[in-house]
C-alpha cells in the first residue's frame, strides 16, 4: 500500500527521500514502486541534495529526529550527510544507494573526490546498504570499504508488457535519461554523426532538460553541427503512461551512459522485446547483456553498433528476439518489494509493520 509523509506518531519504517517524490529519474521511480508495494511511510526531506546548504541540512536533521523509529534513507541524501548527522541517524538507518554520488558526473574531479570522502564516512555507522545492482555493490566494497555482510542487492523490477513490433521504417530510436553528462547523449550524437547519409532513423531523447544548461547547449550544438536537427528530437520528460507508449513504439533503445547504477530504461526496453545498444559503464554490462554493449567513448565502435541495427532489419529482428527471450527472466516489482523488506528485516533485526498496526 502507498503511504504519504509520516508523522511523529507513525510506527514502522520511514523511507526518507528528498522532495519532490515525483522527480523524473530511475531512482525516484524505484522509490515510488517500493512505496506502492510495501508498508513503508514516505518521509520527505528538503531539496538540494546531493549538495545541500546549511539550512537544508538543519531541516533534514529536524525531520529525521521527528521520525523516531528505524529509517530507510535514499542515498542521494544520505551520502551527503556530514559525519555528525550520519553518526546521529546511521545506527537506526539502512541506506538505499543506487550509485555513489561521485559518479553522478555533474561536478569536477575535486568536487567528486569531496563527495566520495563524505559518502565513505557517512556509510560507516549505517546498519546496512541496499543497492540496485551487483556492480554497485562491488564498487562499495572496493572503494568505500563497506563490508559484504552489510550489503543487499535488490534489482528493480518491470511490469509485464506486450511485445513491441520493432518494424518501424525509418526505425525509431529512443534514449531515456536526463540531459546530464553522465547519460552520454553527447556521445550518442557524435556516434550518429558517423553513420552514412543513407542510414534512415529518428531519435527521441526523452528526459528532463533543465538539470545542466551547459551540457544541454553542448548537445544541441553537436546536433546542429552534424546536421541532425531533422532526425533528433529532445522531447523533455514524459508521464509514466506517455513514456510507456513511446517505449512500445520504439525499434531500438539506446543508453549511451558513462555510468549507471542499474539502468532501468534498458530492462523496460527488454521487457517489450526492444533491442538495446548500451554503454558498458557501471551496471549496464549486466543490465543490457542481451543487447549490444560497447564503450560509449569509442565513437567508431558505438557508431558501428548503431549502424548494424539501423540499416539491417534482419539484424534488428534477431536482436529483438534475444531481448524478448531475456524478458522472461526479468524480476517483477513484487520481487523487488519483497527483497527490500527482507533486507530491512535482516539489517534492522525486526519485522516491518505498517503504521496501521
C-alpha angles and dihedrals in degrees: 000000000000122000132198128213110320129232134215091266094056120113128204123044128323120218104214115204133160114260141284099055090197093066111140108241139103092253093054091045088055090050093051092050092050093047090050093054105038139053091249117130120226114236111189118216125198123277121255103078137166086032103033123179126228093269093050091051092048091051090046090054090050095050093047091049090054089055096067099178132074118310140212105200126194112240092229085073104025095053089060095051113120115234096263093054093043091050090050097052105019097084090063097035141090116197124225101208121179096176136339114275095236088066094059088097098214096109137054125263095268093052091044090054090050090051091051092050092050093046094047090054094043093055094057098083097036116115092225146331127238113200131182099229143031088234092061091045090055090049092052091052095045102040105021102035095234109163115242092235089060092057133085125180114214112173120209117258134226133219118240111264136183117257116268116233095229090202105119120142109228092025118243116231119195128191115190119201144089117283097257130124094255091063091061101220088147088059090050093053091048090052093048089051088065094056115106118262089246092062106105120202145125124228127202117191105201122194145071115320098191101074100086119013094187093053092046090054090048093053093046089051091052091050092051094044091052092048092239099129093113093050104040124064126186101209101177121220122335133202117260091257094047092047091050089052092052091047090052090052095048124109097190131017116209124198108178093173122156087211137003128181086210115331107229092186088067095056092042087058094044090050087064096042093253114151116244132214110189144168116247096233116134114327098352093094086067101031094051097034093125089061136049113297118192140161101269090206089061094082098186092050091046091049092049092053091050094045092053093058097035097052103032115062091186092055089047091052092049089051090049090052090053091049093049091050089051091050091074091063097051118113119245126230090252087060091051093049091049090048093052092049092048091050092049092051091048095049097040097038094226141090116260117237133185123247087251092065 
